[in-house]
Amino acid sequence: MSIQVSPSPIPNSNAVSLTSMLDRDDYLTGLLNQVTATKTEGWLQELRQSAANWVRHSIIPTTREEEWRFTDLSSLRKVQFNLEMGNFPSLEFDILPEAPNSRLVFVNGVFVPELSAVSDLPSGIVVSNLAGLSVVEQEGVRQYLAQTEGAQEVFTALNTAGITDAAVVWVKKNVVVETPIHLVFISVGGGIPTISQPRCLVVAEGGSQVTLVEEYTNRRGAESAEEEGVYFTNAVTEIWVGDNAEVNHTRVEREGAEAFHIGKTAIAQARDSRYTCHAITLGAKLSRHNLEILQTGEQTETTLNGLTMIYGKQLSDTHSAIALNYPHSTSKQLHKCIVGDRAHAVFNGKVFVPKLAQLTDAAQLNRNLLLSSKARVDTKPQLEITADNVKCAHGATVSQLEDDEIFYLQSRGIDENDARKLLINAFAAEVINQIPVTSLREILLNTVNNLKSLTND
């Protein structure tokens, strides 16, 4: 597969803050020392060392920076995280019936073969952890790992500096994979705060098709937030979509109540390719998802569907950037937020349409539903257009449940609480129903229905 580097990278999507050579971010240095304690060899160690050198002269962003204006990481800096390695084969998690033998499971960033199953895959696809690949396959991975735009963003670089293993999905040319690939990343907290850095690489060669489910979750069965523990997941996923290839990607984040989650999804789309992302955010005390799409050939199709559903004092931040550098492309984005209690949702979506991207059709919409007078949302959809023959639109709405809609349902014999649930479910279903995996749709719809905190002011 050949993918050309775009002459117009994503501008200012999530720039790194650099310190002077005399200054250091001691907290960031401490994290770096934790994640680089385990050494690797060869090209992977060289890649890690290069990223570590960048991190040493970087700082964790603050609210003084525009890209982080509404997301204060001071609560993260108060916690000293440790790298916890080890396998936990007795853990429970949802096994999707559509993918019983096509999954990889990582616990605290460590591959667990006892929980994984890749015995029912067709020829022409490789699903493995990095360490399980042959020397030839690892050389192929070398061409793509940490090569997407934005690799020097501080949390992305921190992840690269600590890579010891990764989930790898490689689909060969013209191979159509009917079975979804399920990647499960479980974080186990406990006595001491832990940090894990999941890494995922997906390469879909020309003419191929694949469905991917990427899930971040915590240990099941904990009786309290304290038992779940405080932990930090710093995840990076890179997806390369070749000429005329198609990737349908669902990303589900449902971390523990005291967790911190920062994730990067970077996509490079070649000519005539199709990429769809369904990003569902439910968990974590503080979460941030950076979604970056770089068009590397003309006539691409990009569909981004997002749903954030938070309550209590959760903060969830979604930043997306779509760089459309070639003509005849289509981009559609719908991101919805359901915000209850004192929770705070942030959405910042950028679409760049330079002069070369004539005949582009791009639409972006952020819709927000506030369920409490103390809930908050900050939304900033953006279009930057210099082309003169395009069809582009963007917008944002913020609303509450309408009293007359609730009254109408009550007049039909439905009590107030159930009426509110019906309206919330209808709002969320527009995104959830587009997920191609039936069992996952049902799990998420049940999750929406069972979150009682969302129905109370």
ZAMARRO-275539 format. One line per field, with one value per residue (C-alpha): residue number from 0; residue in three letters; y, x, z. Coordinates in steps of 0.001 Angstrom, whole numbers. Example, Ala and Ser with C-alpha at 12.3 -4.5 7.8 and 13.67 -1.06 7.14 Angstrom:
<sites>
lokol (0,1)
kolro (ALA,SER)
py (-4500,-1060)
px (12300,13670)
pz (7800,7140)
</sites>
This chain:
<sites>
lokol (0,1,2,3,4,5,6,7,8,9,10,11,12,13,14,15,16,17,18,19,20,21,22,23,24,25,26,27,28,29,30,31,32,33,34,35,36,37,38,39,40,41,42,43,44,45,46,47,48,49,50,51,52,53,54,55,56,57,58,59,60,61,62,63,64,65,66,67,68,69,70,71,72,73,74,75,76,77,78,79,80,81,82,83,84,85,86,87,88,89,90,91,92,93,94,95,96,97,98,99,100,101,102,103,104,105,106,107,108,109,110,111,112,113,114,115,116,117,118,119,120,121,122,123,124,125,126,127,128,129,130,131,132,133,134,135,136,137,138,139,140,141,142,143,144,145,146,147,148,149,150,151,152,153,154,155,156,157,158,159,160,161,162,163,164,165,166,167,168,169,170,171,172,173,174,175,176,177,178,179,180,181,182,183,184,185,186,187,188,189,190,191,192,193,194,195,196,197,198,199,200,201,202,203,204,205,206,207,208,209,210,211,212,213,214,215,216,217,218,219,220,221,222,223,224,225,226,227,228,229,230,231,232,233,234,235,236,237,238,239,240,241,242,243,244,245,246,247,248,249,250,251,252,253,254,255,256,257,258,259,260,261,262,263,264,265,266,267,268,269,270,271,272,273,274,275,276,277,278,279,280,281,282,283,284,285,286,287,288,289,290,291,292,293,294,295,296,297,298,299,300,301,302,303,304,305,306,307,308,309,310,311,312,313,314,315,316,317,318,319,320,321,322,323,324,325,326,327,328,329,330,331,332,333,334,335,336,337,338,339,340,341,342,343,344,345,346,347,348,349,350,351,352,353,354,355,356,357,358,359,360,361,362,363,364,365,366,367,368,369,370,371,372,373,374,375,376,377,378,379,380,381,382,383,384,385,386,387,388,389,390,391,392,393,394,395,396,397,398,399,400,401,402,403,404,405,406,407,408,409,410,411,412,413,414,415,416,417,418,419,420,421,422,423,424,425,426,427,428,429,430,431,432,433,434,435,436,437,438,439,440,441,442,443,444,445,446,447,448,449,450,451,452,453,454,455,456)
kolro (MET,SER,ILE,GLN,VAL,SER,PRO,SER,PRO,ILE,PRO,ASN,SER,ASN,ALA,VAL,SER,LEU,THR,SER,MET,LEU,ASP,ARG,ASP,ASP,TYR,LEU,THR,GLY,LEU,LEU,ASN,GLN,VAL,THR,ALA,THR,LYS,THR,GLU,GLY,TRP,LEU,GLN,GLU,LEU,ARG,GLN,SER,ALA,ALA,ASN,TRP,VAL,ARG,HIS,SER,ILE,ILE,PRO,THR,THR,ARG,GLU,GLU,GLU,TRP,ARG,PHE,THR,ASP,LEU,SER,SER,LEU,ARG,LYS,VAL,GLN,PHE,ASN,LEU,GLU,MET,GLY,ASN,PHE,PRO,SER,LEU,GLU,PHE,ASP,ILE,LEU,PRO,GLU,ALA,PRO,ASN,SER,ARG,LEU,VAL,PHE,VAL,ASN,GLY,VAL,PHE,VAL,PRO,GLU,LEU,SER,ALA,VAL,SER,ASP,LEU,PRO,SER,GLY,ILE,VAL,VAL,SER,ASN,LEU,ALA,GLY,LEU,SER,VAL,VAL,GLU,GLN,GLU,GLY,VAL,ARG,GLN,TYR,LEU,ALA,GLN,THR,GLU,GLY,ALA,GLN,GLU,VAL,PHE,THR,ALA,LEU,ASN,THR,ALA,GLY,ILE,THR,ASP,ALA,ALA,VAL,VAL,TRP,VAL,LYS,LYS,ASN,VAL,VAL,VAL,GLU,THR,PRO,ILE,HIS,LEU,VAL,PHE,ILE,SER,VAL,GLY,GLY,GLY,ILE,PRO,THR,ILE,SER,GLN,PRO,ARG,CYS,LEU,VAL,VAL,ALA,GLU,GLY,GLY,SER,GLN,VAL,THR,LEU,VAL,GLU,GLU,TYR,THR,ASN,ARG,ARG,GLY,ALA,GLU,SER,ALA,GLU,GLU,GLU,GLY,VAL,TYR,PHE,THR,ASN,ALA,VAL,THR,GLU,ILE,TRP,VAL,GLY,ASP,ASN,ALA,GLU,VAL,ASN,HIS,THR,ARG,VAL,GLU,ARG,GLU,GLY,ALA,GLU,ALA,PHE,HIS,ILE,GLY,LYS,THR,ALA,ILE,ALA,GLN,ALA,ARG,ASP,SER,ARG,TYR,THR,CYS,HIS,ALA,ILE,THR,LEU,GLY,ALA,LYS,LEU,SER,ARG,HIS,ASN,LEU,GLU,ILE,LEU,GLN,THR,GLY,GLU,GLN,THR,GLU,THR,THR,LEU,ASN,GLY,LEU,THR,MET,ILE,TYR,GLY,LYS,GLN,LEU,SER,ASP,THR,HIS,SER,ALA,ILE,ALA,LEU,ASN,TYR,PRO,HIS,SER,THR,SER,LYS,GLN,LEU,HIS,LYS,CYS,ILE,VAL,GLY,ASP,ARG,ALA,HIS,ALA,VAL,PHE,ASN,GLY,LYS,VAL,PHE,VAL,PRO,LYS,LEU,ALA,GLN,LEU,THR,ASP,ALA,ALA,GLN,LEU,ASN,ARG,ASN,LEU,LEU,LEU,SER,SER,LYS,ALA,ARG,VAL,ASP,THR,LYS,PRO,GLN,LEU,GLU,ILE,THR,ALA,ASP,ASN,VAL,LYS,CYS,ALA,HIS,GLY,ALA,THR,VAL,SER,GLN,LEU,GLU,ASP,ASP,GLU,ILE,PHE,TYR,LEU,GLN,SER,ARG,GLY,ILE,ASP,GLU,ASN,ASP,ALA,ARG,LYS,LEU,LEU,ILE,ASN,ALA,PHE,ALA,ALA,GLU,VAL,ILE,ASN,GLN,ILE,PRO,VAL,THR,SER,LEU,ARG,GLU,ILE,LEU,LEU,ASN,THR,VAL,ASN,ASN,LEU,LYS,SER,LEU,THR,ASN,ASP)
py (0,3418,6509,9874,12438,15382,18726,20407,18842,19620,23180,23969,20960,20294,21925,20876,23436,23463,24630,26353,24219,25468,24669,21330,20094,17946,16242,15256,14102,11837,10278,9849,8070,5665,4722,4420,2183,-928,-1051,-2554,-3147,-2133,249,334,1595,4245,5374,5523,7449,10059,10605,10724,13464,15521,14955,16100,19589,19698,20672,19441,21984,24441,26408,29343,27487,27831,24107,23353,26442,24511,21422,21941,19180,20397,17474,15087,16746,16168,12379,10447,7557,4347,1883,-1354,-4387,-7801,-10135,-10596,-13562,-13837,-10488,-10280,-8187,-8185,-10677,-9558,-12529,-11152,-11412,-14426,-15364,-12085,-10069,-8841,-8030,-5820,-5234,-2147,-1995,-5599,-8168,-11079,-14106,-16080,-13572,-13031,-15157,-14831,-18349,-17581,-15028,-15304,-15310,-11902,-10269,-10102,-9429,-9645,-7840,-6293,-8766,-11666,-10555,-12051,-10051,-9310,-8166,-5934,-4290,-3475,-1991,149,2119,3234,3281,6870,8261,10056,13814,15101,12496,15197,16277,15891,12989,11201,11532,10272,7207,6607,6974,4108,1638,-1935,-3598,-2656,-4033,-4464,-5008,-5328,-6075,-7106,-5660,-6327,-8458,-7969,-8949,-9677,-10384,-7326,-7035,-6322,-4599,-4480,-2317,-2917,-753,-2183,345,-481,418,2883,5112,3511,4685,2568,3533,1401,1644,487,432,-350,-631,-1261,-1796,-755,-2151,-3793,-3493,-3996,-3232,-2366,-2030,-349,-432,1141,-95,-873,-3855,-5120,-5792,-2989,-1892,1722,4337,3843,148,927,3044,6119,5464,7230,5810,7561,5879,6361,4744,5239,4164,4125,3745,2832,3604,2583,928,1146,1206,1302,2167,2257,3646,3191,4813,3772,4089,4125,7024,8237,7633,10025,9221,11021,9468,10255,8791,9750,8721,9046,8612,7833,8358,7088,5716,5648,6068,6069,6662,6199,7670,6957,8601,7496,7168,8747,11649,13591,12518,14033,12590,14129,12934,13942,13076,13850,13462,12230,11765,13060,11862,10568,10039,10760,10224,11112,10302,11087,10698,12008,11109,12328,13224,13929,16114,14497,16542,15276,17086,16162,17918,16974,18252,17282,18424,18125,18784,17410,17963,15998,14952,14476,15008,14608,15076,14820,15035,14900,15583,14605,16404,15893,17084,19325,17697,19702,18783,20417,20150,21820,20666,22071,21484,22857,23363,24934,26194,22802,21164,22394,20721,19659,18864,19244,19480,19648,19751,19662,19127,19333,18325,19750,17839,20115,23834,23301,21245,23036,22763,24749,24264,25677,24284,25816,25962,27410,27708,29238,27215,29032,26167,24150,23248,23622,24147,23988,24684,23999,23812,23724,22738,21141,18643,20438,20569,20208,17032,15535,16626,15022,11678,11950,12518,9130,7370,7535,8829,11779,9824,7341,10217,11858,8552,8106,11546,11022,7624,9111,11800,9243,6635,8767,8056,4614,3087,3734,1393,-1705,-4267,-5251,-6497,-3356,-1188,-3050,-2704,1040,1615,-285,1855,5010,3658,2624,5854,7207,10195,11597,11962,13975,17698)
px (0,1344,134,1641,2299,-29,1509,-960,-924,-3531,-2701,-2581,-4759,-3232,148,2767,3947,7711,9733,13054,16157,16631,13105,11467,8022,8985,5598,5786,9364,8171,5563,8199,10549,7748,6766,10333,11571,11081,13482,13050,15493,16226,14012,11312,13766,15012,11417,10798,13992,13144,9709,11199,13619,10652,8695,11645,11304,7508,4959,1503,-944,-2823,-6047,-3996,-3707,-6650,-6864,-7198,-9092,-12031,-10156,-8135,-5558,-4544,-6409,-4303,-1091,-2012,-1719,1541,968,2971,3376,1689,2565,941,-1704,-5184,-6703,-9732,-11211,-14687,-15736,-18370,-17653,-19482,-21349,-20490,-16775,-16279,-12911,-11620,-10475,-7342,-7397,-4892,-4900,-3068,-1470,-213,-1400,-3261,-3344,-5588,-8406,-7744,-9007,-8006,-8666,-11585,-10162,-10054,-6808,-5517,-5832,-3366,-4702,-1974,-9,3217,5431,3588,4376,7095,10233,8880,5524,7252,9208,5885,4597,7708,6590,3363,3780,3986,4022,653,359,346,2816,4638,1612,2706,454,924,4691,4496,2632,5227,8059,6597,5627,6534,3639,615,-2554,-2031,-4763,-3490,-5889,-4340,-5266,-8865,-9678,-13197,-13478,-17069,-16327,-15826,-12429,-12814,-9951,-10453,-8288,-9023,-7582,-7308,-6921,-6380,-4007,-1832,-2703,-1559,-853,-1316,-671,-2599,-1399,-3279,-2247,-4715,-3628,-6320,-4656,-6240,-9714,-10073,-12949,-12961,-15138,-13332,-14616,-12171,-13240,-11750,-13189,-12353,-12483,-16008,-17611,-16066,-18431,-17241,-15217,-12460,-12298,-12123,-9106,-7541,-5797,-4746,-5248,-3222,-4283,-3233,-4782,-3460,-5536,-4253,-7023,-5656,-6988,-10654,-10534,-13280,-12949,-15969,-14657,-16513,-14698,-16288,-14836,-16428,-13669,-14069,-15506,-12090,-10205,-8436,-8602,-6780,-7063,-5812,-7326,-5344,-6566,-4890,-7330,-6030,-7836,-11451,-11355,-14236,-13866,-16665,-16161,-18741,-17163,-19073,-17914,-19527,-16942,-13967,-13760,-11930,-11716,-10368,-10566,-8546,-9863,-7739,-8403,-5905,-6987,-4076,-5966,-9054,-12668,-12692,-15758,-15549,-18396,-17968,-20715,-20176,-22152,-21029,-23199,-21970,-23322,-22106,-18999,-17567,-15712,-15573,-13764,-13932,-11611,-11778,-9832,-10525,-7991,-9488,-6568,-7908,-11052,-14308,-14400,-17384,-17303,-20279,-20031,-22708,-21680,-24251,-23796,-26178,-25090,-26644,-26024,-22907,-21115,-19254,-19001,-16680,-16797,-14388,-14582,-12465,-12802,-10061,-10893,-7908,-7900,-6931,-10030,-12573,-15995,-15871,-19131,-18618,-21202,-20703,-23348,-23043,-26296,-26359,-29019,-28699,-30620,-29800,-29639,-26077,-24904,-22547,-21436,-18869,-19137,-17073,-17666,-15250,-14879,-11753,-12403,-10222,-11665,-14389,-16442,-17601,-20718,-20008,-22138,-21721,-23777,-24460,-27558,-28030,-31423,-33254,-36090,-39280,-42020,-44743,-43140,-42986,-46581,-47729,-46201,-47683,-51096,-50654,-50196,-46393,-44994,-42607,-39404,-40146,-41127,-37764,-35996,-37867,-36844,-33219,-33115,-34497,-31823,-29018,-30424,-29717,-26017,-26133,-28391,-25748,-23248,-22987,-22601,-26046,-25021,-23005,-25974,-28120,-25493,-25227,-28981,-29388,-26652,-28525,-31748,-30164,-28340,-30833,-28647,-29349,-33045,-32680,-32027)
pz (0,-916,909,25,2728,2271,1276,3638,7127,9757,10839,14555,15400,18816,18941,21489,23990,24231,27193,26856,27073,30648,31858,32449,33346,36327,36472,32797,33295,36093,33812,31110,33510,34445,30884,29596,32426,30266,27310,23853,20994,17431,15457,18139,20754,18308,17726,21461,22122,19499,21068,24582,23509,22334,25562,27684,26233,26292,28921,29811,28329,30516,30121,28859,25555,23183,22445,26170,27300,28807,30025,33174,33743,37201,38818,36723,37866,41522,41097,40921,38520,38360,35533,36614,34498,34845,33499,34930,33040,35366,34360,32876,29898,27169,24394,21276,19724,16288,17149,19476,17949,16567,19548,21247,24970,26783,30557,31818,28392,28525,25981,27600,25254,27663,27064,23371,20472,16821,15564,13263,10870,7071,5136,4176,7604,10464,13969,16579,19207,17927,19751,18098,14545,12380,11566,8083,9473,12025,9215,7564,10807,11033,7942,9617,13396,14707,11163,11100,11435,15010,16298,18275,20313,23925,25012,21685,22025,25624,24368,21639,24131,26163,23424,24288,22481,20375,18832,15087,12501,8932,6083,2774,-594,-1762,1304,2692,6369,7378,11061,13319,14987,18721,20542,24316,26583,30279,33034,36524,39317,42933,45712,43796,40820,37574,34041,30919,27306,24819,21221,18143,14470,11678,8051,5424,2071,-1214,-1897,1522,3992,7761,10796,14016,17590,19978,23626,26744,30011,33621,35952,36382,39749,41787,44525,44703,42868,45443,44638,40912,41718,40172,36867,33692,30200,27493,24249,20626,17544,14015,11024,7435,4860,1408,-2049,-2350,1096,3719,7508,9831,13273,16599,19628,23068,26193,29477,32052,35824,37825,39063,35822,33485,29791,26973,23533,20048,16875,13763,10317,6920,4018,532,-2773,-3013,537,3023,6769,9351,13073,15832,18983,22206,25439,28706,31459,33241,35632,32915,29294,26113,22587,19770,16408,13426,9785,7052,3423,1283,-2008,-3736,-3641,-63,2130,5853,8341,12014,14510,18173,21388,24769,27753,31128,34573,38128,37867,34757,32156,28577,25764,22068,19612,15945,12951,9342,6739,3238,939,-2358,-4467,-4678,-1029,1285,5039,7399,11163,13848,17487,20298,24008,26807,29974,33419,36980,37140,34224,31593,27896,25379,21593,19183,15585,12768,9039,6793,3111,1306,-2268,-3697,-2213,-4769,-5027,-1386,439,4201,6977,10735,13470,17246,19176,22971,25485,28998,31667,34577,35198,36423,33443,31065,27450,25489,21744,18914,15409,12895,9123,7510,3787,1061,-1827,-3800,-5234,-2234,-294,3425,6522,10277,13362,17016,19193,22975,24361,27269,27420,26426,29059,26447,25070,28566,29211,25941,26912,30422,28852,27176,30526,30794,34074,34067,34665,31855,29575,30145,29456,26183,24985,26037,24339,21134,21206,21681,19291,16229,16774,18409,15746,13101,14784,12544,15393,16690,20139,20816,19846,22370,25126,24577,24375,27655,29167,28183,29640,32939,33773,36262,37113,33659,34410,37615,37881)
</sites>
